[in-house]
């Protein structure tokens, strides 16, 4: 999914003269976006510098090296929230040393929405209109930077085309415990915060008012979803996909007439040791159900669900402005 975003963003920056071929593009990443930006830089003749999470594995490090990207990886850290904060601090240090570098700001610049317009068009064709038929379409995905779910919801609802009638598209966001994006920073996950779909810092690209429902899913529950997805459907995907699959199954059970689509952002290769090798520990999905909560004070592991009702961002630190 991030490749779609990075390619369109770099193309737009080149077309508008913000950057030129040969310039260095810089950003922070927990993994998927690093690879996507390296691919985009490779295609368009740019240099790529990544400040990577401690979770970047050997396979990705090798791919980045072959593509010509430079990787600075954070030292091992037991707290991925601290890891994210350290990465952003390092980005600022690099910019002070190299003001000619262009910071892609995947968390804050809505140029990363652009690539999803084509994906929305493909979805519209596949489901017979953006509304998914008479009963409507429910889109489920990890929130992360906000670009993929937010952009798809906007385009599918027709926000970019006033001539198109509004479509019945509900947006369901998936978050890990410990993420402040929707106010769950006070509930830690003893296993691990799921990299890529949560945040320990405010993200300007998250448009809270687009989301109808939120699911907070723990590592253990997401592991069960990932294992079931492979065992039942032979789909080998990442941990955030397992969480999205779990949420999507529940939404389908609640409204069986609606078309439910969930986002599988990456493959499962970097989760072989941490998730799939533990498949015998996976709970049966029939034994898992979300706790319905009215506000964030009621959140509890392993799985909580709340109606967000397209509300604005929760009270807290001001979100960085978009570009």
SENUPA-859269 format. One line per field, with one value per residue (C-alpha): residue in one letter; x, y, z. Coordinates in pm, 1 decimal. Each point is the difference from the previous one (the first is absolute). Layout:
// SENUPA-859269
resn: (A, ...)
X: (X, ...)
Y: (Y, ...)
Z: (Z, ...)
***
This chain:
// SENUPA-859269
resn: (X, X, X, X, X, X, X, X, X, X, X, X, X, X, X, X, X, X, X, X, X, X, X, X, X, X, X, X, X, X, X, X, X, X, X, X, X, X, X, X, X, X, X, X, X, X, X, X, X, X, X, X, X, X, X, X, X, X, X, X, X, X, X, X, X, X, X, X, X, X, X, X, X, X, X, X, X, X, X, X, X, X, X, X, X, X, X, X, X, X, X, X, X, X, X, X, X, X, X, X, X, X, X, X, X, X, X, X, X, X, X, X, X, X, X, X, X, X, X, X, X, X, X, X, X, X, X, X, X, X, X, X, X, X, X, X, X, X, X, X, X, X, X, X, X, X, X, X, X, X, X, X, X, X, X, X, X, X, X, X, X, X, X, X, X, X, X, X, X, X, X, X, X, X, X, X, X, X, X, X, X, X, X, X, X, X, X, X, X, X, X, X, X, X, X, X, X, X, X, X, X, X, X, X, X, X, X, X, X, X, X, X, X, X, X, X, X, X, X, X, X, X, X, X, X, X, X, X, X, X, X, X, X, X, X, X, X, X, X, X, X, X, X, X, X, X, X, X, X, X, X, X, X, X, X, X, X, X, X, X, X, X, X, X, X, X, X, X, X, X, X, X, X, X, X, X, X, X, X, X, X, X, X, X, X, X, X, X, X, X, X, X, X, X, X, X, X, X, X, X, X, X, X, X, X, X, X, X, X, X, X, X, X, X, X, X, X, X, X, X, X, X, X)
X: (0.0, 276.9, 154.3, -315.1, 28.6, 374.4, 2.9, -279.3, 148.3, 345.7, -148.8, -205.7, 299.9, 200.2, -283.8, -52.4, 371.2, 28.2, 283.2, 222.3, 153.5, 311.5, -131.0, -1.7, -335.7, -6.1, -248.7, -55.0, -156.8, -77.6, 54.0, -259.7, 29.9, 381.0, -21.3, -268.4, 201.1, 313.2, -194.6, -132.5, 347.8, 137.8, -265.6, 43.7, 376.1, -0.4, 215.8, -171.9, 93.5, -203.2, 1.8, -128.2, -169.3, 168.0, -254.2, 160.1, 121.8, 293.4, -205.5, -114.2, 347.1, 135.6, -272.3, 63.8, 374.2, -48.2, -238.4, 266.2, -180.5, 190.8, -138.3, 63.4, -159.4, -86.3, 170.8, -210.3, -268.7, -266.1, -240.3, -113.2, -162.0, 341.2, 146.6, -239.1, 82.1, 374.3, -36.6, -175.7, 261.4, 270.6, -178.3, 16.9, 371.4, 63.8, -196.0, 208.3, 315.1, -146.2, -266.2, 2.9, -163.4, -376.8, -190.1, -291.4, -202.4, -205.6, -177.3, -98.5, -6.1, -321.6, 190.1, 2.2, -377.0, 36.1, 96.7, -313.0, -235.0, 81.2, -54.1, -338.1, -96.3, 91.3, -202.9, -296.5, 13.1, 38.4, -292.2, -236.7, 21.8, 169.0, -296.1, 48.1, -357.7, -327.9, 120.4, 321.3, 374.7, 200.1, 373.1, 226.7, 369.4, 282.5, 9.5, 375.5, 87.1, -363.7, 78.1, -131.1, -329.7, -63.6, 68.6, -200.8, -297.7, 12.6, 26.1, -260.9, -241.6, 47.9, 156.6, 231.7, -288.2, -296.4, -189.1, -4.6, -284.6, 113.8, 64.0, -82.0, 355.5, 74.5, 361.3, 123.1, 345.4, 220.6, 240.2, 241.5, -22.4, 245.7, -66.8, -95.1, -165.8, -347.0, 79.1, 127.1, 348.5, -89.9, -58.4, 327.2, 26.1, 234.5, 110.2, 73.2, -157.0, -80.6, 246.2, -146.0, -365.8, 36.4, 190.4, 168.9, 4.5, -278.9, -41.3, -127.0, -116.4, -261.9, -338.8, -191.9, -329.8, 7.9, -29.8, -329.1, 129.8, 326.5, 139.3, 292.8, 164.0, 282.0, 302.8, -143.7, -333.3, 171.1, 224.4, -311.8, -142.3, 319.3, 29.5, -367.2, 27.3, 286.6, -152.2, -349.8, 66.0, 370.2, 70.2, 345.4, -11.4, 132.8, -119.0, -205.6, -184.4, -83.9, -147.6, -194.8, -128.6, -124.7, -181.7, -141.5, -144.9, -176.0, -138.1, -128.1, -176.9, -165.6, -122.1, 2.6, -164.8, 283.4, 310.0, 299.1, 347.3, 314.6, 350.6, 291.0, 295.1, 296.1, 113.9, 76.1, 369.5, 130.0, -240.3, 112.4, 184.5, -213.1, -345.3, -19.0, 250.0, -241.7, -300.2, -72.8, -64.3, -263.4, -346.3, -296.3, -184.5, -325.7, 133.6, 73.2, -249.2, 40.5, -97.7, -243.0, 104.1, -148.2, 325.3, 373.5, -8.5, -172.6, 261.7, 131.0, 213.4, -13.3, -260.4, -226.6, -241.5, -147.4, -228.2, 203.9, -279.6, 234.2, 97.4, 300.9, 335.1, -4.5, 120.1, 376.5, 309.7, -66.6, 40.4, 269.9, -147.3, -3.1, 216.1)
Y: (0.0, 246.8, -42.3, 149.4, 296.6, 60.9, -25.1, 252.5, 234.7, 6.4, 40.7, 296.5, 163.3, -33.0, 128.5, 305.0, 80.0, -53.5, -249.6, -87.3, -324.4, -71.5, 161.6, -194.2, -95.8, -65.0, -161.1, -217.6, -344.8, -319.8, -197.3, 3.7, 367.4, -27.0, -260.2, 195.2, 323.9, -186.5, -141.4, 345.2, 153.1, -281.9, 62.2, 376.6, 31.8, 135.0, -73.0, -154.0, 30.6, -192.3, 26.3, -347.3, -158.9, -263.8, -238.5, 24.2, -354.6, -143.7, -68.2, 361.8, 132.0, -203.3, 120.4, 362.9, -42.1, -153.6, 282.3, 252.4, 141.8, 105.9, -138.3, 128.4, -251.6, 74.0, -205.3, -283.5, 137.9, -174.7, 292.2, 60.9, 328.3, 126.7, -141.0, 213.9, 315.3, -59.4, -47.0, 332.9, 174.0, -148.7, 126.9, 353.0, -41.0, -113.9, 294.5, 238.0, -155.9, -27.4, 267.0, -92.7, -335.8, -21.6, -149.2, -202.8, 35.5, -311.4, 62.9, 360.5, 84.6, -91.2, -32.1, -365.4, -16.9, 43.4, -355.0, -152.1, 162.9, -273.5, -268.8, 151.2, -14.2, -369.1, -67.5, 187.0, -222.4, -319.4, 61.0, 151.3, 360.8, 163.1, -80.0, -374.9, -51.6, 89.9, -99.1, 203.1, -54.0, -32.4, 68.6, -138.5, 72.7, 90.3, 374.9, 60.2, 325.5, 36.7, 13.9, -332.5, -24.0, 374.0, 42.8, -303.8, 112.7, 350.7, -117.2, -275.3, 242.0, 230.8, 290.4, 69.5, 8.5, 225.9, -133.1, -351.9, -71.7, -79.3, -371.4, -211.6, -73.7, -67.3, 20.3, -229.4, 76.0, -254.2, 112.0, -167.6, 65.9, 268.0, 218.7, 360.7, 61.0, -78.6, 34.1, -343.3, 95.8, -85.7, -371.1, -185.7, -331.2, -228.4, -175.3, 273.9, 301.3, -102.3, 201.5, 205.9, 32.6, 202.0, 304.1, 149.0, 347.1, 205.2, -66.1, 280.1, -241.7, -163.4, 157.8, -120.8, 126.7, -262.8, -300.6, -158.6, -277.5, -89.4, -338.8, -23.5, -340.8, -149.5, -185.8, -334.8, 57.8, 121.9, -309.0, -217.1, 188.7, -34.4, -372.1, -61.9, 197.5, -222.0, -324.0, 66.1, 204.2, -60.4, 375.1, 65.6, 357.6, 228.7, 54.6, 309.4, -208.0, -258.4, 278.6, 138.1, -346.6, -48.7, 334.8, -59.8, -339.0, 161.8, 285.7, -249.8, -196.8, 318.0, 106.4, -305.1, 189.4, 251.3, -54.7, -5.5, 72.8, -8.6, 114.4, -245.7, 237.6, -238.6, -362.4, -211.5, -54.6, 225.4, -161.1, -360.2, -19.5, 237.8, -113.3, -306.6, -208.3, 40.4, -134.6, -264.0, 280.2, 162.3, 24.0, -125.8, 292.1, -139.3, 72.4, 365.8, 285.5, 374.2, 180.9, 274.4, 325.8, 346.1, 188.7, -58.2, -36.0, -337.0, -144.3, -343.7, -266.6, -206.2, 168.7, 303.5, 163.3, 349.8, 208.3, 306.1, 161.6, 219.7, 206.5, 234.9, -89.5, -76.2, 266.6, -1.5, 128.5, 213.3, -189.1, 123.2, 186.9, -157.9, 128.9)
Z: (0.0, 81.3, -346.0, -152.2, 235.0, -38.2, -380.2, -41.7, 259.7, -160.8, -347.0, 121.4, 167.8, -322.4, -218.0, 221.9, 23.4, 374.9, -59.9, -294.0, -119.2, 200.6, 320.1, 327.5, 149.2, 374.1, 235.0, 305.4, -33.2, 187.9, -319.7, -276.2, -89.8, -6.4, -274.5, -185.5, 3.8, -110.9, -295.9, -91.7, 22.7, -213.4, -266.5, -13.5, 44.9, 354.3, 302.6, 302.4, 367.6, 258.5, 378.1, 77.0, 296.9, 208.0, -161.3, -348.3, -66.3, -193.8, -312.6, -25.4, 80.3, -291.0, -238.7, 93.4, -53.3, -344.9, -97.0, 100.7, 303.1, 311.1, 325.6, 351.5, 233.7, 359.6, 268.2, 150.0, 228.3, 206.5, -43.9, -359.1, 107.6, 107.1, -322.4, -204.9, 195.3, -40.1, -375.4, -46.2, 214.2, -221.5, -312.0, 139.0, 72.4, -357.4, -142.0, 207.8, -149.7, -353.0, -59.4, -369.7, 77.9, -52.1, 293.8, -138.4, 322.1, -60.7, 331.6, -71.7, -372.7, -180.0, -328.1, 110.5, -58.7, -376.6, -96.9, 148.1, -249.6, -253.5, 265.8, 85.1, -367.6, -12.6, 313.4, -147.4, -308.9, 202.6, 236.6, -252.8, 112.1, 297.6, 223.6, -39.8, -117.6, 168.3, 348.2, -15.2, 32.5, 322.0, -31.1, 274.1, 45.5, 235.3, 59.1, 21.9, -174.1, -108.7, -372.0, -131.0, 189.1, -3.2, -370.0, -105.0, 207.7, -146.4, -359.1, 38.8, 162.2, -296.8, 188.3, -294.7, -251.9, 88.9, -301.7, 146.0, 246.4, 356.9, 50.7, 304.1, 115.6, 365.0, 118.0, 277.2, 138.3, 177.2, 272.1, 242.0, 371.0, 108.0, -304.3, 71.6, -338.7, 134.7, 369.5, 108.4, 113.9, 361.9, -76.0, -66.2, -180.8, 196.9, -319.3, -253.5, -166.9, -357.8, -207.8, -280.9, 105.3, 319.9, 115.8, 303.9, -161.5, -163.3, -373.4, -221.6, -269.6, 223.0, -70.6, 303.3, -135.5, -277.3, 236.0, 104.5, 225.8, 175.6, 101.1, 242.1, -41.2, 205.9, -132.1, 113.7, -173.9, -318.6, 9.0, 11.8, -298.2, -205.9, 69.9, -80.6, -323.8, -115.8, 128.7, -133.2, -316.0, -81.3, 22.1, 147.4, 122.8, 271.2, 354.7, -79.6, -260.3, 265.3, 211.8, -295.7, -89.9, 355.9, -3.6, -349.1, 96.7, 293.5, -209.6, -255.9, 273.5, 127.8, -345.0, -231.1, -284.7, -37.7, -212.9, 236.7, -135.3, 213.1, -82.9, -2.6, -1.7, -21.0, -6.2, 305.7, -61.5, 275.5, 247.1, -45.7, 333.2, 207.0, -119.0, -221.6, 196.9, 293.1, -191.3, 264.0, 249.2, -219.6, 151.7, -201.1, -155.1, 133.3, 349.8, -77.8, 3.7, 54.7, 315.9, -101.2, 165.7, 20.7, 51.0, 28.5, 379.2, -50.7, -235.6, 98.6, -163.8, -212.4, -222.4, 33.5, -241.9, 10.9, -219.7, -98.4, -203.3, -206.7, 302.6, 0.8, 154.1, 372.7, 238.9, 37.3, -177.2, -304.0, -324.0, -236.8, -294.2, -343.3, -276.9)
***
